Amino acid sequence: MAGIPRAAAGPGIRTRAVLFVLCGAIFLEGIDVAMLNVALPSIRADLGMSTGALQWVMSAYVLGYGGFMLLGGRAADLFGRRRMFVLWLTVFLLFSGLGGLATEGWTLILARFVTGVAAAFMTPAGLSLVTTSFAEGPARDRALLVYSGTAAAGFTVGLVAGGLLSAVHWRWVFFAPVVLSLAVLAAAVVYVPKQARPDRAGGRVDAPGAVTVTAALVLIVLGVERAAHAGIAGTAGTLLGGLALLTVFVLVERRSPAPLVRLGILRRGPLVRANLAAMLFAAGFFGFQFLVVLYLQELRGWSALETSLAMLVAGVDAVLSPTLTPRLVGRFGHARVISGGLLLAALAYGLFLPVGADWTYAMMFPSLLVLGLAFSLAYGPLTIVATEGVAQEEQGLAGGLLYTSFQFGAALGLSAVTAVSTAAAGPETPAGLLEGYRAGLVVPFVAALTATAVSLLGAPSRRSAPAQPPSQAASSATPPAATSADAGTSR
């Protein structure tokens, strides 16, 4: 084995340790968001926040996350993935703790905004560390499916943990991630190898591009997030302002000698289709979950913990993503598995459309179970397709594009289901609320069907080779020049 780069010999112990650390970070991000969802009523009661102000506890995070994600992804490529990951994980840790110390609503909202910005830089850096630590092919696919399964597990565990911690005090919802962040940060410093500073000779940081795209995304996400709460004129003005800045950004990038986003990357059909499908999938998933939580708590009177336990079955994706999905991808290819997952999502939403005021849990169970299966089939393979074939030096950008699509889709779905259910709701009675929920459930159903159509537009992806043992994966991996976490040369 002398003289053979570690990347060519398959993932070693150090590389697996890096994957473990990065899975810890994405688990942290998922658990942080999910725990907060179920703690909102307790926060409102303790801090005396209005419904409008409470909504900003979630929206501030979405605004920071979605608005800065693309900049965060490119920063990982320009300034070093390990450097960005460790730095912004530290910021995430600090401001999560500050959120738990908040005594005023505005302090909590500010802390959540900065936490979202930190996640926007940390998450694509972590994803690009995964994609550059494993050679493209079966080894990387398995790593990404484990990574996506861990993200799903974080969200599922967060739902239950949030209910349990809120029963003690809502502040523990913020303090608990601090403990996990410290553990992940310590492991990252030890196991993620230091990397050479990326070579930016002859180039420069695209400051105009960074300012215009960040401002554009912040305005667009803000407009979508506020669509169900603000007036039509204000929403339209915000969205138009964001689109205008996005146009300016495209013009800037076309003339920049060192663009923040190389526009040519958007000519890759599989990447564009994966991002569009991811956006629609996230819109349906988060919109559906939002309505189910309202249905169970507002209409049925279930507690936060009961709601969390009811939705726990959807967490089956955490088990299936790294076990069943790789086998299906190896046999049928990414495109077919993604399309199957999106169709299952539509089935899950369709089964819930006729929901009644007296449905038993057994009647809800099939939708939640099928949704978990759908997530396991769609999320991981979408991540693979969105980063497959992208040059090493643009893996951070590819990750930023993907997570921007997911975040924008989540904001779009939440706003759409809120607007539709509010408009269709009848009087403030159980029957009136149910009428609104049923109308809102059409949104995720249509989003899933549209995502399926998008995924089927292009030619089917090449069939992935069957999963191979690590010793055999080396022969089908990328050439020895591929970067490796063990060698410490990825940028």
LUMKEMAR-18585 format. One record per residue (C-alpha): x, y, z; residue number from 1. Coordinates in pm, whole numbers, plus 50000, padded with zeros to 5 digits. Layout:
<recs>
       x       y       z   seq
       X       Y       Z   NUM
...
</recs>
This chain:
<recs>
       x       y       z   seq
   50000   50000   50000     1
   50306   50222   50015     2
   50281   50526   49794     3
   49904   50485   49737     4
   49696   50780   49855     5
   49452   50692   50130     6
   49156   50813   49919     7
   49235   50544   49664     8
   49246   50274   49929     9
   48898   50345   50055    10
   48794   50531   50369    11
   49020   50472   50667    12
   48961   50506   51038    13
   49039   50880   51033    14
   48797   50938   50746    15
   48522   50751   50930    16
   48595   50959   51239    17
   48552   51274   51028    18
   48216   51143   50904    19
   48113   51074   51264    20
   48196   51433   51362    21
   48008   51581   51066    22
   47707   51360   51136    23
   47713   51499   51489    24
   47693   51852   51352    25
   47401   51784   51116    26
   47226   51596   51398    27
   47276   51906   51613    28
   47121   52132   51349    29
   46817   51903   51313    30
   46758   51860   51684    31
   46790   52235   51746    32
   46511   52323   51501    33
   46279   52040   51605    34
   46305   52105   51978    35
   46216   52470   51933    36
   45900   52383   51738    37
   45735   52217   52037    38
   45863   52475   52291    39
   45699   52782   52135    40
   45383   52783   52353    41
   45595   52775   52671    42
   45817   53056   52540    43
   45516   53275   52464    44
   45370   53221   52811    45
   45698   53297   52992    46
   45813   53598   52788    47
   45467   53741   52723    48
   45513   53743   52346    49
   45229   53806   52104    50
   45149   53554   51830    51
   45312   53779   51572    52
   45629   53817   51778    53
   45640   53444   51851    54
   45631   53369   51479    55
   45955   53566   51447    56
   46134   53325   51681    57
   46111   53072   51397    58
   46123   53320   51108    59
   46443   53487   51231    60
   46624   53153   51213    61
   46485   53081   50866    62
   46584   53429   50750    63
   46943   53391   50867    64
   46970   53033   50742    65
   46813   53081   50401    66
   46955   53427   50336    67
   47320   53344   50405    68
   47335   52981   50291    69
   47470   53047   49942    70
   47737   53280   50078    71
   47819   53021   50343    72
   47865   52749   50085    73
   48103   52954   49874    74
   48293   53074   50183    75
   48379   52711   50256    76
   48538   52682   49911    77
   48720   53015   49936    78
   48845   53019   50295    79
   48873   52651   50385    80
   48607   52402   50483    81
   48750   52304   50819    82
   48813   52667   50913    83
   48454   52770   50833    84
   48307   52462   51000    85
   48489   52510   51330    86
   48443   52887   51339    87
   48070   52886   51274    88
   48006   52584   51496    89
   48153   52796   51776    90
   47918   53085   51688    91
   47624   52840   51676    92
   47716   52716   52024    93
   47746   53065   52175    94
   47421   53206   52040    95
   47222   52894   52115    96
   47324   52944   52476    97
   47240   53315   52462    98
   46891   53225   52340    99
   46839   53024   52656   100
   46938   53326   52867   101
   46699   53566   52692   102
   46460   53761   52914   103
   46302   53968   52635   104
   46143   53856   52311   105
   46366   54071   52090   106
   46680   53923   52249   107
   46563   53572   52168   108
   46474   53670   51812   109
   46818   53825   51758   110
   46991   53517   51900   111
   46791   53292   51667   112
   46883   53506   51365   113
   47256   53479   51439   114
   47215   53106   51509   115
   47056   53071   51165   116
   47345   53260   51003   117
   47590   53030   51181   118
   47404   52724   51053   119
   47412   52874   50701   120
   47793   52873   50708   121
   47839   52554   50911   122
   47606   52319   50720   123
   47742   52351   50364   124
   48096   52341   50501   125
   48011   52012   50672   126
   47849   51867   50360   127
   48146   51964   50142   128
   48381   51802   50394   129
   48185   51479   50347   130
   48188   51497   49967   131
   48561   51577   49951   132
   48660   51315   50209   133
   48512   51023   50016   134
   48588   50932   49655   135
   48290   50980   49423   136
   48105   50654   49377   137
   47969   50391   49620   138
   48185   50509   49912   139
   48062   50869   49888   140
   47704   50757   49828   141
   47706   50546   50144   142
   47858   50833   50343   143
   47595   51080   50218   144
   47311   50840   50295   145
   47443   50794   50651   146
   47479   51173   50675   147
   47122   51239   50557   148
   46987   50964   50783   149
   47157   51131   51079   150
   46996   51464   50987   151
   46656   51294   50986   152
   46732   51128   51320   153
   46818   51466   51469   154
   46484   51609   51367   155
   46295   51305   51500   156
   46481   51295   51832   157
   46434   51671   51861   158
   46057   51640   51847   159
   46054   51408   52147   160
   46338   51577   52335   161
   46172   51916   52288   162
   45855   51790   52452   163
   46046   51639   52744   164
   46272   51942   52799   165
   45982   52189   52768   166
   45809   52002   53050   167
   46108   52095   53272   168
   46163   52447   53131   169
   46179   52586   52779   170
   46529   52725   52838   171
   46669   52372   52833   172
   46569   52353   52467   173
   46851   52604   52408   174
   47098   52479   52670   175
   47089   52114   52558   176
   47234   52190   52210   177
   47519   52377   52381   178
   47635   52056   52549   179
   47616   51865   52220   180
   47789   52151   52035   181
   48082   52141   52277   182
   48126   51769   52220   183
   48110   51806   51840   184
   48348   52104   51845   185
   48605   51916   52055   186
   48585   51616   51821   187
   48615   51839   51514   188
   48933   52001   51645   189
   49085   51658   51706   190
   48967   51455   51407   191
   48903   51693   51115   192
   49253   51747   50971   193
   49390   52093   50916   194
   49392   52194   50553   195
   49609   52413   50338   196
   49465   52756   50273   197
   49279   52744   49940   198
   49475   52887   49647   199
   49301   53205   49536   200
   49598   53334   49333   201
   49487   53569   49060   202
   49139   53597   49205   203
   48963   53806   49464   204
   48669   53783   49697   205
   48354   53876   49507   206
   48223   54132   49758   207
   47956   54284   49524   208
   47824   53937   49446   209
   47821   53838   49814   210
   47631   54153   49916   211
   47373   54139   49636   212
   47294   53768   49659   213
   47270   53772   50039   214
   47043   54079   50035   215
   46834   53923   49755   216
   46787   53593   49937   217
   46709   53765   50268   218
   46438   53974   50100   219
   46292   53678   49909   220
   46285   53452   50215   221
   46140   53740   50419   222
   45871   53801   50159   223
   45774   53433   50146   224
   45786   53396   50523   225
   45561   53700   50574   226
   45320   53624   50289   227
   45059   53479   50522   228
   45090   53758   50781   229
   45164   54085   50600   230
   44958   54281   50349   231
   44970   54211   49977   232
   45146   54538   49897   233
   45421   54485   50154   234
   45475   54124   50052   235
   45484   54207   49681   236
   45724   54496   49739   237
   45960   54276   49941   238
   45957   54000   49681   239
   46007   54242   49392   240
   46298   54402   49576   241
   46454   54060   49624   242
   46405   53965   49259   243
   46554   54297   49147   244
   46863   54236   49360   245
   46884   53882   49225   246
   46891   54026   48872   247
   47169   54263   48976   248
   47356   53966   49124   249
   47339   53774   48795   250
   47472   54078   48606   251
   47754   54117   48860   252
   47851   53749   48834   253
   47859   53760   48453   254
   48119   54036   48467   255
   48319   53923   48770   256
   48663   53767   48705   257
   48622   53559   49024   258
   48246   53513   49072   259
   48095   53402   49399   260
   47872   53168   49198   261
   47999   53041   48866   262
   47678   53064   48664   263
   47790   52775   48446   264
   47718   52535   48732   265
   47349   52603   48672   266
   47379   52447   48326   267
   47406   52104   48489   268
   47063   51950   48433   269
   47077   51693   48715   270
   47189   51959   48965   271
   46910   52199   48868   272
   46644   51927   48874   273
   46768   51802   49212   274
   46747   52152   49358   275
   46398   52216   49221   276
   46275   51879   49346   277
   46438   51944   49686   278
   46265   52281   49713   279
   45921   52133   49635   280
   45981   51831   49858   281
   46076   52055   50152   282
   45771   52275   50089   283
   45540   51976   50112   284
   45716   51811   50405   285
   45731   52114   50634   286
   45388   52239   50533   287
   45233   51900   50608   288
   45408   51870   50942   289
   45295   52220   51042   290
   44931   52140   50970   291
   44945   51804   51149   292
   45085   51972   51462   293
   44807   52233   51453   294
   44544   51963   51398   295
   44663   51754   51691   296
   44719   52039   51937   297
   44457   52300   51846   298
   44173   52077   51728   299
   44234   51756   51921   300
   44388   51912   52233   301
   44696   51689   52242   302
   44996   51801   52445   303
   45333   51884   52287   304
   45479   51555   52411   305
   45183   51352   52282   306
   45218   51523   51943   307
   45590   51450   51936   308
   45537   51083   52016   309
   45262   51055   51755   310
   45496   51182   51484   311
   45786   50966   51599   312
   45698   50695   51346   313
   45802   50931   51064   314
   46154   50895   51205   315
   46180   50551   51045   316
   46382   50732   50777   317
   46676   50753   51020   318
   46699   50371   51007   319
   46609   50318   50641   320
   46832   50589   50487   321
   47164   50412   50556   322
   47026   50055   50521   323
   46748   50016   50263   324
   46815   50319   50042   325
   47170   50221   49934   326
   47042   49883   49814   327
   46760   50039   49616   328
   46994   50299   49462   329
   47237   50023   49368   330
   46962   49829   49192   331
   46744   50099   49036   332
   46961   50414   49023   333
   46917   50755   49188   334
   46646   50889   48955   335
   46404   50601   49006   336
   46453   50596   49382   337
   46399   50972   49408   338
   46085   50956   49194   339
   45955   50666   49402   340
   46016   50860   49723   341
   45838   51168   49591   342
   45540   50958   49479   343
   45522   50803   49825   344
   45521   51154   49974   345
   45222   51242   49756   346
   45054   50920   49872   347
   45118   51009   50237   348
   44963   51353   50195   349
   44675   51214   49991   350
   44588   50962   50262   351
   44557   51249   50511   352
   44335   51470   50292   353
   44002   51335   50428   354
   44112   51383   50792   355
   43821   51402   51033   356
   43769   51560   51373   357
   43756   51219   51540   358
   44030   51029   51360   359
   44206   50770   51573   360
   44583   50744   51572   361
   44552   50419   51376   362
   44390   50620   51094   363
   44678   50870   51091   364
   44951   50609   51123   365
   44974   50504   50754   366
   45036   50861   50636   367
   45311   50921   50891   368
   45479   50587   50821   369
   45470   50631   50443   370
   45607   50985   50484   371
   45905   50850   50678   372
   45970   50597   50400   373
   45937   50872   50139   374
   46190   51091   50318   375
   46440   50805   50337   376
   46414   50745   49961   377
   46421   51109   49846   378
   46642   51314   50079   379
   46971   51127   50061   380
   46966   51056   49685   381
   46875   51420   49615   382
   47185   51520   49812   383
   47396   51281   49606   384
   47265   51399   49269   385
   47302   51767   49365   386
   47673   51721   49440   387
   47766   51441   49198   388
   48013   51535   48925   389
   48080   51881   49074   390
   48446   51982   49092   391
   48616   51961   49431   392
   48663   52337   49447   393
   48288   52393   49404   394
   48151   52134   49646   395
   48075   52404   49904   396
   47883   52599   49643   397
   47686   52290   49542   398
   47599   52224   49907   399
   47498   52587   49955   400
   47267   52571   49652   401
   47103   52253   49778   402
   47044   52374   50133   403
   46920   52709   50003   404
   46664   52515   49800   405
   46558   52313   50105   406
   46530   52621   50325   407
   46349   52831   50067   408
   46112   52540   50006   409
   46040   52510   50378   410
   45959   52882   50403   411
   45744   52862   50089   412
   45553   52558   50214   413
   45485   52704   50559   414
   45361   53030   50412   415
   45147   52860   50148   416
   44969   52621   50384   417
   44914   52901   50636   418
   44765   53131   50373   419
   44541   52861   50221   420
   44420   52717   50552   421
   44352   53064   50694   422
   44156   53172   50385   423
   43952   52850   50374   424
   43882   52823   50748   425
   43526   52877   50859   426
   43410   53011   51196   427
   43631   52963   51504   428
   43481   52621   51568   429
   43627   52269   51535   430
   43441   52228   51205   431
   43574   52562   51077   432
   43932   52478   51174   433
   43906   52135   51014   434
   43783   52289   50691   435
   44091   52510   50680   436
   44328   52222   50755   437
   44181   52010   50477   438
   44226   52293   50227   439
   44584   52353   50342   440
   44670   51983   50302   441
   44618   52018   49927   442
   44936   52231   49911   443
   45183   51957   50014   444
   44997   51706   49796   445
   45036   51925   49487   446
   45397   52010   49579   447
   45489   51640   49597   448
   45327   51565   49261   449
   45505   51861   49101   450
   45837   51749   49251   451
   45781   51403   49101   452
   45720   51556   48758   453
   46039   51763   48787   454
   46243   51457   48883   455
   46115   51270   48578   456
   46191   51549   48328   457
   46552   51454   48263   458
   46698   51132   48140   459
   46732   50868   48412   460
   47057   50883   48607   461
   47308   50615   48533   462
   47249   50310   48744   463
   47480   50312   49039   464
   47711   50019   49079   465
   47603   49778   49351   466
   47746   49855   49691   467
   48099   49720   49721   468
   48315   49640   50017   469
   48567   49913   50097   470
   48848   49701   49952   471
   48673   49685   49615   472
   48540   50038   49616   473
   48892   50168   49564   474
   48909   50037   49211   475
   48592   50222   49111   476
   48668   50540   49303   477
   48801   50865   49168   478
   49166   50885   49065   479
   49441   50916   49328   480
   49425   51294   49294   481
   49095   51287   49484   482
   49120   51459   49816   483
   49097   51274   50143   484
   49034   51368   50501   485
   49317   51131   50595   486
   49561   51303   50364   487
   49438   51645   50477   488
   49453   51794   50128   489
   49089   51868   50057   490
   49007   52232   50027   491
</recs>
